[in-house]
Amino acid sequence: MAEGGQSATGALLHHVLSTHAAYPEAKQTAAKQNMTMFELLNKHLESLRVREKSPTLAHLTRYIYRMSRISPF
């Protein structure tokens, strides 16, 4: 059962990615560039990090939690 969490996490990632509206286009782009979907996503995240002058990838999401805590009601 040690790998149960890894398998479940992998299945969740696959589901989230494959059901997203942009998945077919991203999959095609990755294939054209001869890379995996994860390589394409990592490349995109790195370009966002550079564009935003963020020291790390984690800094790109530093405000997500705070914004999600703001209730519209």
MARBA-3410 file (N, C-alpha, C, O; in Angstrom, 1 decimal):
73
0.8,-1.2,0.0,0.0,0.0,0.0,0.9,1.3,0.0,0.3,2.4,-0.1 ~ 2.2,1.1,0.1,3.1,2.3,0.1,2.9,3.2,-1.1,3.1,4.4,-1.0 ~ 2.6,2.6,-2.3,2.5,3.4,-3.5,1.1,3.8,-3.8,0.8,4.4,-4.8 ~ 0.1,3.5,-2.9,-1.3,3.9,-3.1,-1.5,5.4,-3.3,-2.2,5.8,-4.2 ~ -0.8,6.2,-2.5,-0.9,7.6,-2.6,-0.3,8.1,-3.9,-0.9,9.0,-4.6
0.8,7.6,-4.4,1.4,8.0,-5.6,0.5,7.6,-6.8,0.3,8.4,-7.7 ~ -0.1,6.5,-6.8,-1.0,6.0,-7.9,-2.2,6.9,-7.9,-2.7,7.3,-9.0 ~ -2.8,7.2,-6.7,-4.0,8.0,-6.7,-3.7,9.4,-7.1,-4.5,10.0,-7.8 ~ -2.5,10.0,-6.7,-2.1,11.3,-7.2,-1.9,11.4,-8.7,-2.4,12.3,-9.3 ~ -1.3,10.3,-9.2,-1.1,10.3,-10.7,-2.4,10.2,-11.4,-2.6,10.8,-12.4
-3.4,9.4,-10.9,-4.7,9.3,-11.5,-5.4,10.6,-11.4,-6.1,11.0,-12.4 ~ -5.3,11.3,-10.3,-5.9,12.6,-10.2,-5.4,13.6,-11.2,-6.1,14.4,-11.8 ~ -4.0,13.7,-11.3,-3.4,14.6,-12.2,-3.8,14.3,-13.6,-4.2,15.2,-14.4 ~ -3.9,13.0,-14.0,-4.3,12.6,-15.3,-5.8,13.1,-15.6,-6.1,13.6,-16.6 ~ -6.6,12.9,-14.6,-8.0,13.3,-14.8,-8.2,14.8,-14.9,-8.9,15.3,-15.8
-7.5,15.6,-14.1,-7.6,17.0,-14.1,-7.1,17.5,-15.5,-7.7,18.4,-16.1 ~ -5.9,17.0,-15.9,-5.4,17.4,-17.2,-6.2,17.0,-18.4,-6.5,17.8,-19.2 ~ -6.6,15.8,-18.4,-7.3,15.2,-19.6,-8.7,15.7,-19.7,-9.3,15.6,-20.8 ~ -9.3,16.3,-18.7,-10.7,16.8,-18.8,-10.7,18.3,-19.0,-11.8,18.9,-19.2 ~ -9.5,18.9,-19.0,-9.5,20.4,-19.2,-9.7,20.7,-20.7,-9.3,20.0,-21.5
-10.4,21.8,-20.9,-10.7,22.2,-22.3,-9.5,22.4,-23.2,-9.5,22.2,-24.4 ~ -8.3,22.8,-22.6,-7.1,23.0,-23.4,-6.3,21.8,-23.6,-5.3,21.8,-24.3 ~ -6.7,20.6,-23.0,-5.9,19.4,-23.1,-5.6,19.0,-24.6,-4.5,18.7,-24.9 ~ -6.6,18.9,-25.4,-6.3,18.4,-26.8,-5.2,19.3,-27.5,-4.3,18.8,-28.1 ~ -5.3,20.6,-27.4,-4.4,21.5,-28.0,-3.0,21.3,-27.3,-2.0,21.3,-28.0
-3.0,21.2,-26.0,-1.7,21.1,-25.3,-1.0,19.7,-25.7,0.2,19.7,-25.8 ~ -1.8,18.7,-25.8,-1.3,17.4,-26.1,-0.7,17.4,-27.5,0.4,16.9,-27.8 ~ -1.4,18.1,-28.5,-0.9,18.2,-29.8,0.4,19.1,-29.9,1.4,18.7,-30.6 ~ 0.5,20.1,-29.1,1.7,21.0,-29.0,2.8,20.2,-28.5,3.9,20.3,-29.0 ~ 2.6,19.4,-27.4,3.7,18.6,-26.8,4.2,17.6,-27.8,5.4,17.4,-28.0
3.3,16.9,-28.6,3.7,16.0,-29.6,4.5,16.6,-30.7,5.5,16.1,-31.1 ~ 4.1,17.8,-31.1,4.9,18.5,-32.2,6.3,18.9,-31.7,7.2,18.9,-32.5 ~ 6.4,19.1,-30.4,7.7,19.5,-29.8,8.5,18.3,-29.3,9.5,18.5,-28.7 ~ 7.9,17.1,-29.6,8.5,15.9,-29.1,8.8,15.8,-27.6,9.9,15.5,-27.2 ~ 7.8,16.2,-26.8,8.0,16.2,-25.4,6.7,15.7,-24.8,5.7,15.6,-25.4
6.8,15.3,-23.5,5.6,14.8,-22.8,4.8,16.0,-22.4,5.2,17.2,-22.4 ~ 3.5,15.8,-22.0,2.7,16.8,-21.5,3.3,17.5,-20.2,3.3,18.7,-20.1 ~ 3.9,16.7,-19.4,4.6,17.3,-18.2,5.8,18.2,-18.5,6.0,19.2,-17.9 ~ 6.5,17.8,-19.5,7.6,18.6,-20.0,7.1,19.9,-20.5,7.7,21.0,-20.2 ~ 6.0,19.9,-21.3,5.4,21.1,-21.8,4.9,22.0,-20.7,5.2,23.2,-20.7
4.2,21.4,-19.7,3.7,22.2,-18.6,4.8,22.8,-17.8,4.8,24.0,-17.4 ~ 5.9,22.0,-17.5,7.0,22.5,-16.8,7.7,23.7,-17.5,8.2,24.6,-16.9 ~ 7.8,23.5,-18.8,8.4,24.6,-19.7,7.6,25.9,-19.6,8.1,27.0,-19.5 ~ 6.3,25.7,-19.6,5.4,26.9,-19.5,5.5,27.5,-18.2,5.6,28.7,-18.1 ~ 5.5,26.7,-17.1,5.7,27.3,-15.7,7.0,28.0,-15.6,7.0,29.1,-15.0
8.1,27.5,-16.2,9.3,28.2,-16.1,9.3,29.5,-16.8,9.9,30.5,-16.4 ~ 8.6,29.6,-18.0,8.5,30.8,-18.7,7.7,31.8,-17.9,8.0,33.0,-17.9 ~ 6.6,31.4,-17.2,5.9,32.3,-16.4,6.7,32.8,-15.2,6.6,34.0,-14.9 ~ 7.5,31.9,-14.6,8.4,32.3,-13.5,9.4,33.4,-14.0,9.6,34.4,-13.3 ~ 9.9,33.2,-15.2,10.9,34.2,-15.7,10.2,35.6,-16.0,10.6,36.6,-15.6
9.0,35.4,-16.7,8.2,36.6,-17.0,7.8,37.5,-15.8,7.9,38.7,-15.8 ~ 7.4,36.8,-14.7,7.0,37.4,-13.5,8.2,37.8,-12.6,7.9,38.3,-11.5 ~ 9.4,37.5,-13.0,10.6,37.7,-12.2,10.5,37.1,-10.8,10.8,37.7,-9.8 ~ 9.9,35.9,-10.8,9.7,35.2,-9.5,10.9,34.3,-9.2,11.5,33.7,-10.1 ~ 11.4,34.4,-8.0,12.6,33.6,-7.6,12.4,32.1,-7.7,13.4,31.3,-7.9
11.2,31.6,-7.5,10.9,30.2,-7.5,9.5,30.0,-8.1,8.7,30.9,-8.2 ~ 9.2,28.8,-8.5,7.9,28.4,-9.0,6.8,28.6,-7.9,5.7,29.0,-8.1 ~ 7.2,28.3,-6.7,6.3,28.4,-5.5,5.8,29.8,-5.4,4.6,30.1,-5.0 ~ 6.6,30.8,-5.7,6.2,32.2,-5.6,5.1,32.6,-6.5,4.4,33.5,-6.3 ~ 5.0,31.8,-7.6,3.9,32.1,-8.6,2.5,31.9,-7.9,1.5,32.6,-8.3
2.4,31.1,-6.9,1.1,30.8,-6.3,1.0,31.3,-4.9,0.1,31.0,-4.1 ~ 1.9,32.3,-4.5,1.9,32.7,-3.1,0.6,33.4,-2.7,0.4,33.5,-1.5 ~ -0.2,33.9,-3.6,-1.4,34.6,-3.2,-2.7,33.8,-3.4,-3.8,34.3,-3.1 ~ -2.6,32.6,-4.0,-3.8,31.8,-4.3,-4.6,31.5,-3.0,-5.8,31.7,-3.0 ~ -3.9,31.1,-2.0,-4.6,30.7,-0.8,-5.3,31.9,-0.2,-6.5,31.8,0.2
-4.6,33.0,-0.1,-5.2,34.2,0.5,-6.4,34.6,-0.3,-7.4,35.0,0.3 ~ -6.4,34.6,-1.6,-7.5,35.0,-2.5,-8.7,34.0,-2.3,-9.8,34.4,-2.4 ~ -8.4,32.7,-2.2,-9.4,31.8,-2.0,-10.2,31.9,-0.7,-11.3,31.4,-0.5 ~ -9.6,32.6,0.3,-10.2,32.7,1.6,-11.1,33.9,1.6,-11.8,34.1,2.6 ~ -11.1,34.7,0.6,-12.0,35.9,0.5,-13.4,35.4,0.0,-13.5,34.9,-1.1
-14.4,35.5,0.9,-15.7,35.0,0.5,-16.5,36.1,-0.2,-16.4,37.3,0.2 ~ -17.2,35.8,-1.3,-18.0,36.8,-2.0,-19.3,37.1,-1.2,-20.0,38.0,-1.6 ~ -19.5,36.4,-0.1,-20.8,36.6,0.6,-20.6,37.3,1.9,-21.6,37.5,2.6
END
